[in-house]
């Protein structure tokens, strides 16, 4: 099984669904707090974006562009 296939299977199986739980909010809050210090609006490249959890923690007016990439098509489809 390739690395991409493994990630795909993990997303299909729900292995990464926990990232949407409240207990994970501090992780994304820390990233959002860091990004608040950046000159806005900014463009963001989210490598390993999964199903875009980070985007839920960012104000849309902060961004002039967003590109998320991930190996798992299932995550991107979400």
Secondary structure as GFF3:
##gff-version 3
##sequence-region A 1 78
A	DSSP	alpha_helix	3	12	.	.	.	ID=ss1
A	DSSP	three_ten_helix	17	20	.	.	.	ID=ss2
A	DSSP	three_ten_helix	22	24	.	.	.	ID=ss3
A	DSSP	alpha_helix	25	36	.	.	.	ID=ss4
A	DSSP	beta_strand	42	47	.	.	.	ID=ss5
A	DSSP	three_ten_helix	53	57	.	.	.	ID=ss6
A	DSSP	three_ten_helix	60	62	.	.	.	ID=ss7
A	DSSP	beta_strand	63	69	.	.	.	ID=ss8
A	DSSP	alpha_helix	73	77	.	.	.	ID=ss9
###
